[in-house]
Amino acid sequence: MFKPALQDGHNRSVSYVRISVTDRCNLRCRYCSAPVFAPHSRARILSYEEILRLVKVLVGLGVDKVRLTGGEPLVRRHLDSLIGRLGEIDGINDISLTTNGVLLEKLAATLWSAGLRRVNISLDTLNPERFKQITGRDYFGRVQAGIEAALAVGFNPVKINVVVMRGVNDDELIDFALLTRKYPLHVRFIEYMPIGSASVWNPADMVSGARILEKIATEIADLEPVAAELGGPARLYRLPDGLGKIGVITAMSRHFCASCNRIRVTSDGRLRACLLSDNEFDLRKVLRRGADPERIIAVVRSALAAKSAEHGLSCNAKRKCARVMSTIGG
C-alpha cells in the first residue's frame, strides 16, 4: 500500500507541482536561455494527455496546486484547453501560470474563460531599451499591454517577477516598488541564481533580499509585513499606502528549503524534486509505456526520497545548476 500523501525524505509534504509545457520561448533572456539553443522536438515534449494522466495520479497523492510554465507556455497552442481540463480534475484547488507576458494581451480573456485566475509575469526592467538588451527582443510594449489586460480581465493576483542583477537593473528597485502604490500588483524581487548559462553568473551580481528591502524602506517608506499566501517562498510586505504587495524570494541568501512543498516536471518529462539540483527522474518513459498509476507513483517517490535537505548553493557558490532555466521550467 502506498501512503495517501507525498512526503520527501525529510518529512516535507508535497502539494504543489510546476509543469513546463514547452522549452520554446519568444525571448532570449541572458540568464534563462543558452546562447545557442535547440528546442526539443515535438515527440520529446509531454502531450497534454500525458500531463493530465500525471496530474490525476499526483492529485491522488495530495497535490492540489498546479502551475504551468515554460519556456514560454503561451507559445504552445491550445493551452486554454489544458487549463480547462485540469480544472475539471476533482481535487485541484489552484491553477496558475508563469509567462513573460508577450502574448498575454491577446490571450488573457481566453485564459480567464478556461478557468485560470492567477498569473505571474516575468519582467526585469521598466525601460524599453534595457528590456531589449536583456531579452534580445523589442517587446516591452507587448508585455506592458499584457499586464494591463491581465488586470482588466480580473486576474488576482497579478504578480510581477523581477530577477535583480547588480549593474543591470538594481537601479530600478524603487520604480518597481512604486508600481504597488498605483496598481494592485504583487512585485516580487528574486535573487539572481546560478542556473544554466553559468558563465554569465557571478556572486558579485547578486543583490540580497535584505539589501532590496533596505533600499525600498530608506527611499520610500517603512514596509509593513504581510502574511504569506498559499505557502509560497516570498516574504511579503506592503507600502503603507500600497494597493499591491512587495515580496522578496531569497533562494541564495536565506534558504527556504525547510518549507519546500513542490516538485517540477520539465517539458520533456523529467521530474526534478529541487530546482537547483540536476538530479532528474524519467517520467516520460513510464507514461509512454502505459504504466499503471503505481509505477508512476514509484518514480515520484524515488525522486522525493533522493531530495536533499537543502539545495547547497550560497552567495559564493561554485556549484551551479547545469540545465538552463528555459528547459527546466520557470
ABEGO torsion letter per residue (X at the ends): XBBABBBBAAGBBBABBBBBABABBABBBAAABBABBBBBBAAABBBAAAAAAAAAAAAAAGBABBBBBOEBAAABBGAAAAAAAAAABBGBABBBBBBAGAAAAAAAAAAAAAGBABBBBBBABABAAAAAAAAGBBAAAAAAAAAAAAAAAGBOBBBBBBBBBBGAAAAAAAAAAAAAAABBBBBBBBBBBBBEGAAABBAAABBBAAAAAAAAAAAABBBBBBBBBGGBABBBBBBAABABBBBBBBAAABBAAAABABBBBBAAGBBBABAABABBBBAAAAAAAGBBAAAAAAAAAAAAAABBABAGBBAABABBBABBAAAAEX
